[in-house]
Amino acid sequence: MTASSQSTGWRIVWRDGRWVYSDTLEPISTHRPCRNCRKDAVLLKIKHARPGRATRFIKADIDACIAPIVDALNQAGIYTIGSCCGHGRSSGSIVLADGREMIICTDTERKSCEESNEG
């Protein structure tokens, strides 16, 4: 069984000790834009904070469609440890350093997002 995941909405697989795109077998270090919106990721300098670890500044590729939200959160002192726009396959999310997760829904996803977060 081959391990698989996604990178910017593209299916990737673990092959020969590295992650590669499943369609071309190129390493994921080869740049690809978001599969859904076709925009390039935005490089942001963010304060990366994880519980129990030293806080540090890192440069991170953030999905273009949610980069303004991630940037605003970090500028306001609400630090993030992960984010994904969902790439048209699912709702987006931003994981905060304190363990909370923000779900980002489009207008067409709003009803299903509200129903899944009730209770």
N, C-alpha and C positions, 0 to 999 in steps of 0.2 A: 504494500500500500504506500503510495506517494503522498507526502504532506502537501497540502494546498492551502492557499489563502488568496487575498486580493491586495493589490497595490493600485491606488487611484482608480479603482473600479475594474482593473484588468486582472484576470485570473493568473495567479503565479503558482509555481510548483517548486519543491525542493529537489534539485537534481545535481548529482556530483558535488555535493557539499556547498551548494549555493542556491539562492532563490533566482528563478528565471521566469520570464513571461511564457505561459504555456503555448501561445500560438507561434512564437518565433524562436523560443529558447534563448533569447538575449537576456543577459543579466539585468536585474531590476535597477542596477545603477545607471542603465541607459534610460534617459529621460523620456517619459510619456506624459501627456496632459491627462486631465480627468476624462475618463471614458464617457461621462454623461455630458458635461458642459464644454469639453474640449479646451478649457482654460488651463494655463500653466499654474502650478502651485506658486504661492507667494512666500518668499523667504523673510521670516520675521525673527527679530531678536526678542526672545521671551525669557522670563524668569521661570526656570524649571524647578518646581518644588515638589518633593515627595516626602511623605511622613517618614521620619526617622533617618532621613538623608540630608546632607548639606544642600542648601539652595544655591543654584548657580544659573548663570545666564547661558543660554544656548541659542544657536541659529537653527530654526526648524522650518521645513517646507510645510506650509499650511494650505489646505484646499482654498482656492481663490474665492469661491462663493461664500465661505464662512470666515475668511481671514480678517475682515473688519470687526467681526464679533470677538474673535479670539484676541485680536490686538486691543480692542477696547477693554475687555475683561482684564487683561494683563496690565494695561496702563492704569486701571482703577485699583490695582493691588489684588485682584481675584485671579490667582495663578492657575494655570492649566497644565495637565500632564498628557493630554491626548485629544485629538479631534479628527473627525471625518465627516464629510458632507453627505455621505451615503451613496454618492455617485449614481443617483437615479435608481438604485436598487432597494434602498431602505431610507428611513429617516436619518438625518445627520445627528451627530452628537458631539458634545464637548465635555470632556472629563475634567473636573476641577480637582485641584491638589488636595482638597479636604475630603474627597471621596464622593461628592455629589456629581451627578451627570445631568447635563442639559440636553434635552432632545430637541432637535431642530426639525420642524415640520413645514412643508409647503402648504399653501392654502388648500390644495386638493387632498393633502394627507391629514388635515386638521382633525376631522371627525374621528378617524381611526386612531390618531395619536391621543386625543382626549379620552376615548374609550379605553385604550390600553393603559392609561395612567390613572384611571379612577380607582378609588379604594385605597 
